[in-house]
Amino acid sequence: MSTTFTLDTSTSRANPTPSPMKRLTVPAIRARKVDGQTAEPIVMLTAYTARMAQLLDPHCDVLLVGDSLGQVVYGLSSTVPVTMEMMCNHGAAVVRGSYHSLVIVDMPFGSYEASPVQAFESAARILKETGAAGVKLEGGEAMAETIAFLTARGIPVCAHVGLTPQAVNTLGGYGARGRSKAEAEKILRDARAVDAAGCFLLVVEGVMEKIAGDVTAAVSCPTIGIGASVDCDGQVLVIDDMLGMFERVPRFVKRYESLAETITGAVTQYAADVRNRSFPTDEQVYRPKK
């Protein structure tokens, strides 16, 4: 899907005329952390559609087109079945719907693990087809060589350590990581390895609170917590979780709204109006002008 395709902002309800804003850059996000401190925490949320990107864009520093769309949008049981086509299509939509936030796109499972060359080919495709500024991939020490390879070739990388959802089959579930001393030490080694490899941002997911603080202090790049710690340099949540679109959410999610209830109420009323023929009214039908 090409980002050169644009919708007529005068006729499309999905693309109202935007308020021009200068888009944030990778160096600008990376520079938020100076001498181990981030004065202004980084605000990140997931986005999967152009309209949602429009709504989030003025308030966020980074929009993540997460492979969580596999579960949130497509109803899949995990992120493992997500394809490159899904990520590219949704990534392009989010880029089209945003003007200010830095947009990064998750690399789906199986698109980067085999070799740095495979990762470059996949990442290059994502950047070309979406217009995004960077990619995110999961893994620590094992992916350090790949991160260095991509970074050296002009592809900004956001790394991801701790609970890595693409490895759910190996991990055996989505429980918090770092409960044992050995696992905590591994997460810290992973973080240092990807930081040394050149990632500009590091997502720390589902770890014991102290580990997140230790990781943030140990790396030079900003950290983004999700189920981690307030001590991270920024935070991210899945937008559908924080808006209350699902009955069940992880413990680390704060619901800021209950949209599922709002939608249910609206649809219930609509269904009743249709069945009792009170919709449409004179205001919603076309008649000859007098």
N, C-alpha and C positions, 0 to 999 in steps of 0.2 A: 504494500500500500504506500503510495507516494505522498510525501508531505507537501508536494507542490499543488495538490488538489485543495482548494479552499471553498468554503461555502459562502454564499452571498449573505453578508451580515444584515442586509436590509430586509431579507425575506425569511431567513432561517431562525426558528425559535431557539435552536441549539447554539447558535453563534451570534448573540447580540454584539453590537459594536463594542469592542474592547477599549478599556482605558490603557493606552500604551504605557508599558513599564519596562525598564531595562532588565533583561534576564540576568540572573545571577550566574556566575561562572564557577568552574571547578577551582581555580586559584582563589577566588573570593571565599568559597566555602572552606577550603583548606586553611586559609589565613585567619579564620575565626579563632583558631587555637594558637596562642602565642606563649612561648615559654611554659607550656603545660597548662595554661589557663584559657578558658573560653568565657569571655565577659558576657557575650550574648548567646545563650543556648540556641542550637539549631532546631528548627521546627520542621519535621518531616511527617507526611501522611501518605498512605497509598492512594492511588487513583487509577481507574481502569477505563474511564470514558471521557470524551471531550467535555461534556456538560459538568461532570464532577470536577474535572480539572479547572474549569472556569470558576467554580464556586470556591475551591480551595486555594487557588493561585495567589490571591492578594495576601493571604495569611501565612503561607508556607515559604520556607527557604528551599526545600527539596520535595519533589513529588516522586515517589517510588512506584513504578509500574511493576508491582510484585507478582511473582508466580502464584501467590495466594489467590489470584483470580481463578485458578483451577477449582478451588473450593467455593469461593464467594460468587463467581459468575457462572461457572459451568457445572457446579454441583458434584465435582469429583471428590474422591475420598482423601486424596493427598495432592501434593504438588508434582509428584513424579510423572503423571501422564501429560503434563503441560508441554505444548509444542512451540517451536520457533515461530510458526505462523500466528499462534495466539499472541505471543509476546510482541511480535512486530506490529500486528494490527492494532492492539490496544495501546502500544507505545506511541504509534503515530497519532492516534486519536488524542492522547493526553498532551502530546507536544502541540498539536493544533489548538487545543483548548487552553493553553497556558502562554503567558507572556513574561512572567517574572521569575517563577521558580526554576531551579535547576531540575531537569528530568533525567532520572536514571532508570534503566530497565534490567530486570532480573534475567540472567541467562538460565534457560531451563535445563533440567536434569538431562545429562547425556550430550550436551552441546559443547562442553569445555573440558571434561575430565580426562579424556584420552591423551591429550598432548597440548603443549602451548600453541602449536600450529592450528590444531582443531579449534582451540579457544579463540585464536585471532580471527579465523575465518567466520566463526559464529558471531563474535563481537562486531566485526566489520559489517556484517550483514545487518545486525541490529541498528547500528549507528546510521548506516545508509538508508534503511527503510523507514526509520522512525524520526530521525533528526534529533534524537536524544543526545545528551552530553557525555554519558558514560554508562557503564554496565556494572551490575553487581553479581558476584559469584560467591558460593559457599565454600568453606574449608580453610584450614589453617596452614601448618607447615607443608602439607602435601601440595598446596596450591601456590606456594610462594614463588616457585620458578615461573609458573604461568602468569602470575600477577606482574612480575618483573618483565617478562616477555611482552605482555600487552602494553604496559606503561612505557617501555622503551620505544614502542611503535606507535605512540600517540593515542592510545585508548585509555582514558581514565577508568580506574577500577575502585569500586566500593567493595570491601571485603566483608565477610560475615562469619563470626565464630560463636562458640557456645552451642546452643541448640540449633542444629542445622536441619530444617524440615525435609530437605531432599534426601537426607540420610535416615528417614524415619524407619525404614526396614532394618537398618543396622542398629539403630538406637533402641528400637523396640517400643517407641512411643514418643510423646511430646513432653515428658517430665523435665523438670529443671535439671540443669547440668552443673557439675562441680561440687557435688555433695561429698565426694571423697577427696582426700588430699592429692592423690595421683591425678584425678581428673581435673582438679582446680589448677594444678601445676601445668597440665597439658594445655588448658585453655589460655593460660598466660603465655606459654611458649608459642602457641598458635598466633596469638595477637602480636607478639613481638616479631614473629617471622613475616607476617603479611605487611606489617608496618615498615619493616626494613626493605621489603620488596617493592614498596612504593605506592601502596593504596592511599587514596586521598581521604577516605572515610572508612569507618569500621563499625558495622552493626554488631552489637553484642546482645544476643537473644537468650532468654530463659536461663539465666545463671544465678547462682547465689549472690546476694547483694554485695558482699565484700569483694568478690571476684571482679565485679563490674568496676568497682572503685580502683582496684589494683591494676586492672587493664588500662583504665583511663589514665592513670598516673604513669604507666609504663610505656605508652606509645606517644609518638609525636603528632599523629593525625587525630582529628576529632573522632570521638566515639558517639554512636547513636544507640541508645538503650531501648529495648523492648522486653519487658519482663526482666529488667536488670537493676538499675539504680538511678536515683536522682543525681548522683555524682557524675553520670555520663555527660558528654558535651552537648547532647541533644536527645530528643526522643522521637519515636515513630510508633504509630498504631495503624492497624488495618481500619480503614475508614468505616466500613460496614459494622465493625465491632463497636467502635466508639459512638456511632450514631444509633446503636440499639436495633440493628436490623435482624439480629438472631437471638433466639431464646438463651442459647448457651454461649458463653464467652470465656476465654482464659482468665485466670485469677488476676493477672496483671492489667487487665483492661478496665479503664474507667469509662462508664457510659455517660456521655454528655447529653444524650437525647434518647427518646424511645420512638424512633420513626416507624418501627414495625406496628406499634399500636396506632399511630396516626394514620398510616396507610390502611390498616384493617378497618378503622372507623370510616374513612373516606369511601372505601370500596363497598362497605356494608350499606352506606347511605345511597351510593350510586345504584347498587343492585336493587334496592328497595324502590328508588325513583323510576327505574326502568320497568319494574314489574307492576307498579301501580300507575304507570303512564303519566307520571308527573315530570318526566324528562323525555324529550326536550320540550322547552317552553317556547313562547313566541320569540324570546330573545336569542334562541339558538337555531332558528330555521330561516330559510331564504324565501322571500316573497317579492312579487313585482313591486317596483317603486310606484307610488301614486303620483 
